[in-house]
Amino acid sequence: MSALLLITLSLLVSGCSGGAWLARRSAGPVGVFNGNSRQEPALSGQGRFLASVVDRGGRATLLLQEQPSGRILPLRHFQNRQPHSSPSLSWNGRYVAALVQQGNQRLALIEDRANGNLHRLPLPADRTAVRLSLSPEARQLAVQVAQAGQWRVQLFDLRSLLEPDLPGGLAVQGGGAEPSP
Amino acid sequence: MPQPIVPLNSRLEAIGANRDPALSGRWLALISGRGGREQVLLLDLERQQPIDLPGLNRADAQPVSVSVDAAGERIALVRQLEGRTELVLYRRSVQSLQPIPMVPSGVARQVQLQADGRQLAVQVSRGGIWQVDLVQIP
């Protein structure tokens, strides 16, 4: 049986499940970073921005890219404090949340790319943050913690801290203004 | 300073051990464990009630990663089933489950559905290297 016929048959069979025909692509190039490892993807609400964790000189580093171009966007507050993990984006990519290392603790940070401000979410010493999820409007943050030997998910209200990032709002391109005092 | 949402956190505490939260709009999807089994849970945060997900959870499957769109309609799930890892898309309104094969073949690990539900990003292992695929959802 020719190779072409085999390929055609396999496509037809896999197409019966509906999944093979979904349009798909690999996420854009990572430029100067080690392009061979990319983890923990997070998309903004309409897919204009993609955050992921890449290997940068042996350190897990948060990367923010415009899609589909793959253009790397600057993040003011995620240059250090590796390893980074668990990125999460708001609807228009205004807010970038992730876990970073501070001393011997994991710390949740939220960068406001519109004005350069940084927000920290300190946790009690008996809890270790493992994973987080920022709601698209940036009204809430869910954090998975290890507490007393169990996984727990805790929710935090961000409404007094962040302006909402609503659908249809302006996408923030650059690294934001100097942080406000 | 962000404030803990005490009523919801108490509700989550009562549910049991929870992990891998995915917030979107009024919905919180997570993986919840009880009695040695884990399953996908979808919470309506406004009503503070779990939502039934007929046809999504299986007793013989291990959920790995879950994500939900802002409408609470689509849930993307990576799960281990019968010795393999698969990515599936669940549509709540019709209670349908659609497998999404990895092309080229690979092992899915973590998935995130963008809030408008039109695309998902999945972390995939191919040849020992982690990659990210973007899949359009019709």
Interface residues (C-beta under 8 A of the other chain):
Chain A: S14 S17 G18 G19 A20 L22 A23 R24 R25 S26 A27 N36 S37 R38 Q39 E40 P41 A42 L43 S44 G45 Q46 G47 L50 S52 Q67 W91 H119 L121 P122 V130 R131 L132 S133 L134 S135 P136 E137 Q140 L141 A142 V143 Q144 Q150 W151 R152 V153 Q154 L155 F156 D157 L158 S160 L161 P167
Chain B: M1 P2 Q3 P4 I5 L8 N9 L12 E13 A17 N18 R19 D20 P21 A22 L23 S24 G25 L28 L30 G33 L45 A70 Q98 P99 I100 P101 V103 R109 Q110 Q112 L113 Q114 A115 D116 R118 Q119 L120 A121 V122 Q123 I129 W130 Q131 V132 D133 L134 V135 Q136 I137 P138
